[in-house]
Amino acid sequence: MGVKNSILFLVFLVTVSSCGVKKYIPEGESLYTGSELVLDADLPKRELSTLENDLEPLIQPDPNGKILGVRFGLWAHYKGSKENPGFINRFLKKRFGEKPVYLSNVQPERTGNILTNRLENKGHFFALDKYEVLEKGKFSRIRYSLQFGEAYRLETLELLGDSLGIIQEIAKDLDKTILKKGTKLDLDLMKNERERIDSQLKSKGYYNFNADLLIFEADTNHYDDRKFDLYLRLKSNTPVKSTYPYTIKNINVFPNYAINADPTDPDTVTVNGIDIIQEGEVFKPHLLEQYILFNEETKYNPGTSRLTSNRLSSIGNFRYVNITFDETDTVRLEDGTYPLNARILLSPLSKRALRAEIQGVTKSNSFVGPALLLSFQNRNLFHGGELLSLTAKFGYEQQILAGDREGLRSIEVGLQGSLIFPRVIFPGPVNNRFQYSIPKTKISTGFEYQNRTDLYVLNSYNASFGYLWNVNRFVYHEFNPISLSVVNLARTTPRFEEILNSNPFLRRSFEQQFISGMNYTFNFNQLVDTEKKNAIFFATTVDFAGNLFRGINTILDSENPGSVFGLEYAQYVKGEIDLRYYHKFTQEKVFVTRLFAGLGVPLGNSVSLPFVKQFFAGGPRSVRAFRIRSLGPGTFLPEGFGTGGFFDQAGDMRLEGNMEFRFPFNKYLKGAFFADAGNVWLYNENDALPGGRISSKWLEELGIGAGFGLRIDIQLFVLRFDLALPVRKPWEPENERWLESFNFGDGDWRRQNLILNFAIGYPF
């Protein structure tokens, strides 16, 4: 089927669906298909666009939804509402059905009043509204027209009652006001200004103040044109206590708090004026005190309290953290402030936990299978919030969706242990330099046995020492100054030896058994703000290995500078960036773009990156129109898609771009259209992989694909099925790389071009 025929077929489906809905619309009713908003005002284009964005959400109700121009939900409702609809139609109505929205359900007069009221709240008074019903057969739209003039603009802002201390405090920060000269008479801006002042006063100790105690009064009498003066004052019934700051007098911390369970014989230890009250030693007082940012005789500050709560929660030892403040006296202190007591209630989690899990594992290299995990945790190991974790794993995996390439099988057995200290283990006091959360120190070590049946047995050992911390809720850092791994290729089969002999670079990547270096990771993640319409995720990792040993061997004039402790070590510099942009049309309709770039430069005696550090392209989390590790490097194409190609098709650098539009069918079923492009390349020439090295023609060597995906999203996990089609194959001759026609009726064509990806979770 050619491109033209496919488009005609899609148009046919849309037309048939539209007609199918039309015949169900009752006599005397007209299906409401939406609205149009016309703003008639002599205003700048940008200002009109902002007003339009504010007004359009007020137009209700929403019409029945469409998917690719098809009112599928409405059609499902009609089909399921017939007499004797049958099981399938009842199911479609229940899962996807939408009740029809008729013109009789719309109240245009009421909507017009709501629109003019919103304009008044934005400073545009005396607006005129009208509406017009646009009928087309059984379907109707409504056009709303609003005619209005320029908004009223602020000329002066004045504080009233400046003899009061609280008004003087407001005046000190009035230069930070959002109500500048020329600002509209905007109700939302005035609300925001009251909240700004409330936050400013709270940070100075005004515990009992709130934004509702402030009132604005606008006066237009002094001007002939659309200007106004604005006066800010306290309400006349403002309580006296709301106009004075509060000072913290006592701080009590309960590290083992439980509701309705008072300690029978508590001990109190005072550290820097903070009373730690506990029965026995649940948490070492001198360590717990470091997480508390406010002290006695300091003024109340909710920001400091929130940061303290964040720091205590980040320990990971408490089920919940509750900080309360209690007024202790109605008489002001000598400094004119009221006294306040602070109580910090910490409810600890269970100290020990043992868990067994049976998992269904899916990996980016298309290995899937069952795994048994046994894990043990000991929280608060040394009474300082330390977390000891031990995990044992046994798994069997089979590579699926490998196409013509034979799927590999794998048996994995591993043991991993880690010890996390909720503070910095470092010579010198550095904890107090971090406000949002104190960095954690992590020590980890582990062993893994991997048996790729019919190929090799690999034993690997790892150890690391590093720090991880959040600067705020968006920014995360991780720095591992010590990162060690030893890889031992314990056994190989003749079949795998043949693969290694055909590619000396691959053999070298397995022979370099020792990887020693350091790495750093930075994440900036705005996705934690679920209300943000345009969010960015940025991550970068830098990895150095072997450079220290190389320098030491050079200084010592070693006879074998490429080895240490009798092991050949890898030397390289590797970095990667992952940049994503999320634009939300609605909470569930999201357009996502992603750019990934990675580069590893082998140094010294290394001619390529170690195999475990190499990049690959293709698969469910990469370019989905190509099977796992079937893309690249460059224009290289293995002679046969056998097991050897799985190891050959990797590189030292990777470039990838993705676009995806996500939308819902219903609460649990989501859809997506996507397009991907990318490839991997070699840094050095490898005769065994012709065309694999990066060149000036890299742009022409990108594999490109597009497709459609279904996702079953039940919050706990997401099952993802992505069907993709390669649009450009980089290994083909230069003038034959682009796909020119579709032959869906040909079985061989479908097997070569339609790639189904299965994975758990979204690709990015």
KOLTOR-672715 format. One line per 3 residues: number of its first residue (from 1); their letters; for each residue x negated, y negated, z of C-alpha. Coordinates in steps of 0.1 Angstrom, whole numbers, plus 2048, in hexadecimal, padded with zeros to 3 digits. Layout:
NUM	a	X/Y/Z  ...
This chain:
1	mgv	800/800/800  7F0/7DF/7F6  7F0/7BF/80A
4	kns	80C/7AF/7F6  823/7CE/7FB  81B/7CD/820
7	ilf	826/7A9/823  846/7B0/80F  84E/7CD/826
10	lvf	84A/7B8/845  861/79D/836  87A/7B8/82F
13	lvt	879/7C5/853  87F/7A1/861  89C/79B/849
16	vss	8AD/7BC/851  8A9/7B6/876  8B8/793/874
19	cgv	8D6/7A0/860  8DA/7BC/87A  8DE/7A3/896
22	kky	8F5/78C/883  911/7A7/87F  913/7AB/8A4
25	ipe	91A/786/8AC  93F/783/8B8  958/76E/8A5
28	ges	959/74B/8B2  935/74D/8C0  915/73F/8B1
31	lyt	8F3/74C/8BC  8DE/731/8CB  8BB/732/8BB
34	gse	8AA/716/8CD  8A6/6F0/8CF  894/6D3/8BF
37	lvl	889/6B4/8D3  885/693/8C1  875/676/8D5
40	dad	87D/653/8C7  864/63C/8D8  849/624/8CD
43	lpk	82D/635/8E1  80B/643/8D8  80B/666/8C9
46	rel	7F8/675/8E6  811/667/900  82F/673/8EC
49	stl	81F/696/8EB  81A/696/911  83E/68C/916
52	end	84A/6A6/8FE  837/6C1/911  848/6B5/932
55	lep	86B/6B4/923  86D/6D4/90E  86C/6ED/92C
58	liq	88B/6DB/939  8A0/6E6/91B  8B4/704/926
61	pdp	8BD/71F/91F  8A2/730/90B  8AD/741/8EB
64	ngk	8AA/767/8E6  886/771/8E1  875/77B/8C1
67	ilg	859/793/8B9  84A/78D/896  86A/77A/88E
70	vrf	880/797/899  89A/794/8B6  893/7B7/8C1
73	glw	89F/7B2/8E5  8C0/7A4/8D9  8C4/7C0/8BF
76	ahy	8BD/7DA/8DB  8D8/7CA/8F0  8F2/7CB/8D5
79	kgs	8EA/7EF/8CB  8EB/7FA/8EF  90D/7E8/8F6
82	ken	920/7FC/8DB  938/817/8E4  926/838/8E8
85	pgf	904/828/8E1  8F0/848/8E6  8D1/84E/8FC
88	inr	8B8/83B/8E7  8CD/81C/8E4  8D5/81C/909
91	flk	8B0/820/910  8A6/803/8F9  8C1/7EC/908
94	krf	8B5/7F4/92B  890/7EF/924  890/7D4/909
97	gek	8B3/7C6/907  8BA/7A0/90A  8DD/793/90F
100	pvy	8E7/77C/8F2  8E4/756/8F7  902/746/8E5
103	lsn	907/721/8DE  924/722/8F7  90A/72A/912
106	vqp	8F8/708/90C  901/6E8/91E  8F2/6CD/908
109	ert	901/6AF/91C  8F2/6BC/93C  8D1/6C2/92B
112	gni	8D1/69E/91E  8D6/691/941  8B9/6A6/94E
115	ltn	8A3/699/932  8AB/674/938  8A6/679/95E
118	rle	883/687/958  87B/669/942  885/652/95E
121	nkg	86E/666/975  852/65F/95C  85A/639/95C
124	hff	86F/637/93C  890/628/947  8B0/622/933
127	ald	8AB/63F/91B  8C7/648/903  8CE/66D/8FB
130	kye	8E2/67F/8E1  8E4/6A2/8D3  8EE/6B2/8B2
133	vle	8F8/6D7/8AB  8E7/6E5/88C  8FB/703/880
136	kgk	8F1/71C/866  90A/738/863  90B/74C/883
139	fsr	8EC/73A/891  8E9/717/8A1  8CE/700/8AE
142	iry	8D1/6E0/8C2  8BE/6C0/8BB  8B9/6AA/8D9
145	slq	8AF/685/8D1  8A2/66D/8EC  89E/648/8E5
148	fge	88A/634/8FF  870/619/903  84F/612/914
151	ayr	84B/61E/938  847/606/956  822/601/95E
154	let	811/5FB/980  804/5D8/986  7F9/5D9/9AB
157	lel	7F9/5F2/9C8  7FB/5E5/9EB  7F9/5F6/A0E
160	lgd	811/5E9/A28  80B/5EB/A4E  7E5/5E7/A4D
163	slg	7E3/5E0/A72  7E8/606/A78  7C8/61B/A7A
166	iiq	7D6/635/A63  7DE/61B/A48  7BA/60F/A4B
169	eia	7AE/633/A45  7C3/635/A26  7B5/613/A1A
172	kdl	791/620/A1D  798/639/A01  7B1/626/9EC
175	dkt	797/621/9D0  79C/647/9CA  7C1/642/9C3
178	ilk	7D0/651/9A3  7E8/633/9A1  7D2/61B/98D
181	kgt	7DD/5FB/97C  7F1/604/95D  7FD/626/96B
184	kld	821/62F/962  83D/62E/97C  839/654/97E
187	ldl	84A/667/99B  832/684/998  814/66D/99A
190	mkn	821/65D/9BA  827/680/9C9  803/689/9C0
193	ere	7F6/669/9D0  809/670/9F0  7F9/693/9F1
196	rid	7D7/684/9EA  7DA/66D/A07  7E8/689/A1D
199	sql	7C9/69E/A15  7B2/681/A1C  7C1/67A/A3E
202	ksk	7C2/69F/A48  79C/6A1/A41  798/684/A5A
205	gyy	7AA/696/A76  7CF/68B/A70  7DD/6AE/A7A
208	nfn	801/6A4/A7C  803/68E/A5D  815/699/A3D
211	adl	81C/689/A1B  841/684/A21  839/669/A3B
214	lif	82E/652/A1E  847/63E/A09  842/62A/9E9
217	ead	856/60B/9E0  856/5FD/9BD  85E/5D9/9B5
220	tnh	864/5CC/991  872/5AA/99A  852/597/994
223	ydd	84F/5A0/970  863/59A/950  852/5B7/93E
226	rkf	850/5DB/949  838/5D8/966  83C/5DF/98B
229	dly	82B/5DA/9AD  828/5F9/9C3  828/5F8/9EA
232	lrl	81E/615/A00  827/617/A24  82F/630/A40
235	ksn	853/63A/A46  863/628/A64  86A/648/A76
238	tpv	846/655/A75  83C/667/A95  820/656/AA9
241	kst	80C/677/AAA  80B/677/A84  7F8/656/A84
244	ypy	7DA/662/A99  7BE/67B/A92  7B7/69B/AA6
247	tik	797/6A8/AB5  78F/6CD/ABB  788/6D4/ADF
250	nin	786/6FA/AE2  77F/716/ACA  788/739/AD3
253	vfp	780/757/ABC  790/779/AC0  77C/792/AAA
256	nya	793/7B0/AB3  7B5/7A0/AB3  7D4/7B5/AB1
259	ina	7F8/7AA/AB3  809/7B2/AD5  7E8/7C1/AE3
262	dpt	7D5/7AB/AFB  7B2/7B6/B05  7B1/7C5/B28
265	dpd	78E/7BA/B32  781/7A1/B18  75E/792/B19
268	tvt	758/76E/B0E  737/764/AFE  732/73F/AF5
271	vng	71C/737/AD7  718/712/ACE  738/709/AE0
274	idi	74C/724/ACF  75C/73F/AE6  75B/762/AD8
277	iqe	774/777/AEC  774/79D/AE8  775/7BD/AFB
280	gev	753/7CD/AF6  73E/7C3/AD8  754/7C5/AB9
283	fkp	73F/7AB/AA7  71F/79B/AB2  727/778/ABE
286	hll	708/767/AB1  70F/774/A8E  734/76C/A8E
289	eqy	72E/748/A98  71B/742/A78  73B/745/A63
292	ilf	74E/72A/A76  749/707/A67  75B/6F1/A81
295	nee	74F/6EA/AA5  75B/6DA/AC5  760/6B5/AC5
298	tky	764/6B4/A9F  784/6A6/A8F  79D/6BE/A80
301	npg	797/6C5/A5B  7AC/6DE/A48  792/6E1/A2D
304	tsr	778/6ED/A46  791/705/A54  798/714/A32
307	lts	773/718/A2B  76F/729/A4D  78B/741/A44
310	nrl	77B/749/A22  75A/750/A33  769/767/A4D
313	ssi	77E/779/A33  760/77E/A1C  74F/793/A37
316	gnf	767/7AF/A2C  76C/7BC/A50  78D/7AC/A59
319	ryv	7B0/7B5/A4D  7BB/791/A52  7AD/770/A5E
322	nit	7C4/757/A6F  7B9/735/A7C  7D2/722/A91
325	fde	7D1/700/AA2  7E5/6F7/AC1  7EC/6D5/AD0
328	tdt	7E2/6D6/AF5  7EB/6B4/B02  802/697/AFB
331	vrl	7E9/67E/B09  7CE/670/AF2  7A9/674/AFA
334	edg	792/657/B02  788/654/ADD  7AD/650/AD3
337	typ	7B2/672/AC4  7C8/68F/ACF  7B9/6B0/ADB
340	lna	7BC/6D0/AC7  7B3/6F4/ACF  7A8/70D/AB3
343	ril	7AE/732/AB4  79F/74A/A9B  7B0/76C/A9A
346	lsp	79E/788/A88  7AF/7A9/A83  794/7C3/A79
349	lsk	799/7DF/A5F  794/803/A69  76F/808/A6F
352	ral	76C/829/A5C  77D/835/A3C  77A/856/A29
355	rae	78B/859/A08  78D/873/9EC  798/86A/9C9
358	iqg	7A0/87C/9AA  79B/864/98D  7A2/863/968
361	vtk	783/852/95A  781/83E/939  761/82D/92F
364	sns	757/814/914  745/830/902  766/844/8FE
367	fvg	75D/85E/918  77C/869/92C  782/883/945
370	pal	789/88B/96A  772/882/987  773/88A/9AC
373	lls	766/86E/9C3  75F/871/9E8  758/851/9FA
376	fqn	750/847/A1E  74F/824/A2C  744/817/A4E
379	rnl	74D/7F3/A53  73B/7DF/A6E  71F/7F8/A70
382	fhg	708/7E3/A86  724/7CD/A95  71C/7B1/A7C
385	gel	734/7B9/A60  71C/7D0/A4E  72D/7E8/A34
388	lsl	71E/80A/A2E  72C/81C/A0F  724/840/A03
391	tak	733/84E/9E3  730/870/9D4  73D/877/9B1
394	fgy	742/895/99B  750/890/979  756/8A2/958
397	eqq	75A/88C/939  762/893/914  75D/879/8F9
400	ila	77D/873/8E6  786/85E/8C7  764/866/8B8
403	gdr	772/86B/895  75C/881/87F  740/87F/899
406	egl	740/89C/8B2  74C/892/8D4  732/896/8F0
409	rsi	739/8A6/912  72A/89B/932  727/8A8/956
412	evg	71E/88D/970  715/891/995  70B/873/9A9
415	lqg	705/865/9CC  704/840/9D2  6FF/82D/9F3
418	sli	6FF/808/9FB  6FC/7F3/A1A  70A/7CF/A19
421	fpr	701/7B5/A33  71A/797/A33  6FD/77F/A36
424	vif	6DB/777/A27  6BF/78E/A31  6A2/776/A2A
427	pgp	686/767/A3E  694/745/A47  6B6/736/A4F
430	vnn	6CA/733/A2E  6ED/73D/A38  6F8/71A/A42
433	rfq	6F1/70D/A1F  710/71E/A12  732/710/A1A
436	ysi	74B/725/A07  73D/747/A10  71D/754/A1E
439	pkt	709/76A/A05  708/78F/A0B  6E9/7A4/A0A
442	kis	6ED/7C6/9F8  6D6/7E4/9FA  6DF/801/9E4
445	tgf	6D0/822/9D8  6DD/83F/9C5  6D8/85F/9B0
448	eyq	6EA/86C/991  6E8/88D/97F  6F5/88C/95B
451	nrt	6F8/8AA/945  701/8A2/922  708/8C6/917
454	dly	6F4/8D2/8F9  6DE/8B4/8FB  6CC/8AC/91B
457	vln	6CB/8AA/941  6C3/887/94F  6BB/880/974
460	syn	6BB/85B/97E  6B3/84A/99E  6BA/825/9A7
463	asf	6B5/80D/9C3  6BA/7E7/9C6  6B9/7CB/9DE
466	gyl	6CB/7AA/9D8  6E4/78F/9E1  707/787/9D6
469	wnv	71C/769/9DE  739/752/9D3  733/72D/9D1
472	nrf	759/727/9CF  776/73C/9C2  76A/737/99E
475	vyh	744/73C/9A0  732/75D/9A9  70D/764/9AA
478	efn	6F9/784/9AE  6D3/786/9B0  6C0/7A6/9B4
481	pis	69B/79F/9B8  694/7C4/9BA  6A4/7DC/9A2
484	lsv	695/7FE/99C  69F/81C/988  68D/83C/97F
487	vnl	69A/851/962  68E/875/95E  697/888/93E
490	art	696/8A9/950  6A1/8C0/933  6A7/8BC/90E
493	tpr	6B5/8D4/8F5  6A6/8DB/8D2  6C4/8C8/8C4
496	fee	6BB/8A9/8D8  696/8AC/8D1  69F/8AB/8AC
499	iln	6B2/88A/8B2  694/87C/8C5  67B/887/8AA
502	snp	68F/875/88F  68E/854/8A2  66D/84D/8B5
505	flr	67C/82D/8C3  698/841/8D4  67E/859/8E2
508	rsf	66B/83C/8F1  68B/82E/901  68F/84F/914
511	eqq	66A/854/91C  667/832/92F  673/841/950
514	fis	66D/824/968  681/803/967  677/7E9/981
517	gmn	681/7C5/980  69A/7AB/98B  6BB/79F/97E
520	ytf	6D3/782/983  6F9/77F/97C  70E/760/97A
523	nfn	734/760/977  74C/742/972  76F/74F/973
526	qlv	78E/738/970  7A5/755/96D  7AA/756/993
529	dte	7BF/737/98E  7DE/748/980  7EF/727/979
532	kkn	7D4/719/963  7DF/717/93F  7BD/716/92F
535	aif	7A4/72C/942  77F/734/93B  76B/752/946
538	fat	745/750/942  72C/76A/94D  707/76D/947
541	tvd	6ED/786/952  6C7/784/950  6B2/7A4/955
544	fag	68C/7A6/957  679/7C6/95A  655/7D2/95B
547	nlf	645/7AF/95A  637/7B1/97D  627/7D3/978
550	rgi	618/7C7/957  609/7A9/967  5FA/7BE/984
553	nti	5EC/7D7/96C  5DC/7BC/957  5CC/7AC/975
556	lds	5BF/7CE/981  5B4/7D6/95D  5C6/7F8/95F
559	enp	5BD/813/947  5E2/81A/941  5F3/7F8/943
562	gsv	615/807/938  618/81E/957  61B/81A/97C
565	fgl	61C/835/996  617/84E/97A  638/843/969
568	eya	63B/830/949  64F/811/94F  665/7FC/938
571	qyv	65D/7D7/932  677/7C0/924  68B/7A0/928
574	kge	6B1/7A3/923  6CD/78A/925  6F2/789/91C
577	idl	70F/770/91C  734/777/91C  74B/759/916
580	ryy	771/75C/915  78C/742/910  7B1/749/91B
583	hkf	7CD/733/90E  7EF/73A/91E  80D/731/90A
586	tqe	821/740/926  817/756/943  817/775/92D
589	kvf	811/767/90A  7EC/761/909  7D2/75B/8EE
592	vtr	7AF/767/8F7  78E/761/8E6  76D/771/8F0
595	lfa	749/76D/8E6  72E/785/8F1  709/782/8EA
598	glg	6ED/798/8F7  6C8/799/8F0  6AD/7B0/8FD
601	vpl	689/7AB/8F4  672/7C8/8FA  64F/7BE/906
604	gns	62D/7CD/90B  62D/7F2/905  653/7F3/8FF
607	vsl	65F/7F4/8DA  684/7F4/8E4  69A/7F1/902
610	pfv	69E/810/919  6BC/823/90C  6D2/81B/92A
613	kqf	6CB/7F6/924  6D3/7F5/8FE  6F1/7E5/8EE
616	fag	70B/7F7/8D9  729/7EC/8C5  74B/7FC/8BD
619	gpr	765/80B/8D4  782/800/8EA  76F/7E3/8FB
622	svr	75C/7D8/8DC  764/7D6/8B7  783/7ED/8B8
625	afr	784/7F4/893  765/809/896  760/828/8AC
628	irs	74A/828/8CA  725/822/8C0  72D/825/89B
631	lgp	725/801/892  701/7F6/88B  6E6/7F0/891
634	gtf	6E8/7D7/874  6F2/7E9/853  6E4/80B/85F
637	lpe	6FA/829/858  6F0/84C/865  6EF/867/84B
640	gfg	70A/87A/85E  721/870/87A  713/88A/891
643	tgg	706/888/8B5  6E5/878/8AA  6F8/859/89D
646	ffd	706/853/8C0  6E3/84D/8CD  6D5/83C/8AD
649	qag	6F0/821/8AB  6E5/80A/8C7  6D0/7EA/8C7
652	dmr	6BD/7D0/8D9  6D5/7B4/8D2  6FB/7B1/8CE
655	leg	712/796/8C1  738/799/8C4  757/784/8C1
658	nme	77B/78D/8C9  79D/77D/8C6  7BD/78B/8D5
661	frf	7E1/77E/8D8  7F3/790/8F4  819/790/8F9
664	pfn	833/7A4/90C  84E/7BB/8FF  85C/7BF/922
667	kyl	850/7C0/946  839/7DE/941  833/7E1/91B
670	kga	81C/7C7/90C  80F/7C2/8E8  7F1/7B1/8D8
673	ffa	7E3/7A7/8B7  7BD/7A6/8B5  79F/7A0/89F
676	dag	77B/7AA/8A8  759/7A4/897  736/7AF/8A2
679	nvw	718/7C5/89E  6F7/7CF/8AF  6D4/7CB/8A1
682	lyn	6B0/7D5/8A9  695/7BD/8B4  679/7D1/8A4
685	end	678/7E4/884  680/809/887  67A/81E/868
688	alp	693/838/874  6AF/81E/874  6AC/80B/852
691	ggr	6BF/7EA/852  6C1/7E9/878  6AA/7CC/87F
694	iss	6B9/7A9/882  6B5/793/863  6C1/772/855
697	kwl	6DF/784/847  6ED/78E/869  70E/77B/862
700	eel	715/791/844  70E/7B0/859  72A/7AB/872
703	gig	744/7C6/874  767/7B7/874  787/7C8/87E
706	agf	7AB/7BF/887  7C8/7D1/896  7E6/7D4/8AE
709	glr	7E7/7E2/8D1  801/7EE/8EA  7FA/7EB/910
712	idi	80D/7FC/92C  808/7E4/949  815/7EF/96B
715	qlf	7FF/7D8/97F  7EB/7F4/990  7DB/7FC/96F
718	vlr	7DE/7F6/949  7E0/812/92F  7D4/803/90E
721	fdl	7D8/810/8EA  7C8/7FB/8CF  7CC/805/8AA
724	alp	7B2/7F3/895  7A8/7F1/870  785/7E8/864
727	vrk	786/7CA/84D  761/7C9/846  748/7E6/848
730	pwe	724/7D9/84A  713/7F9/83E  724/7F7/81C
733	pen	713/7E5/7FE  715/7C0/801  731/7BB/7E7
736	erw	746/7D9/7F4  748/7D1/81A  76A/7C1/81B
739	les	78A/7D6/81C  79E/7CF/7FC  7BC/7E5/7FF
742	fnf	7D1/7FA/817  7D9/81F/80F  7EE/829/82D
745	gdg	7FC/847/81A  7D9/856/815  7D0/86D/833
748	dwr	7AA/86A/82C  7AD/844/82B  7BF/843/84C
751	rqn	7A5/85A/85D  789/843/851  799/821/858
754	lil	7B4/824/873  7A2/825/895  7B6/82B/8B5
757	nfa	7A6/81F/8D5  7B2/82B/8F7  7A6/81B/917
760	igy	7B1/810/93A  7B1/7EB/940  7B0/7CD/928
763	pf	792/7CA/911  789/7A7/920
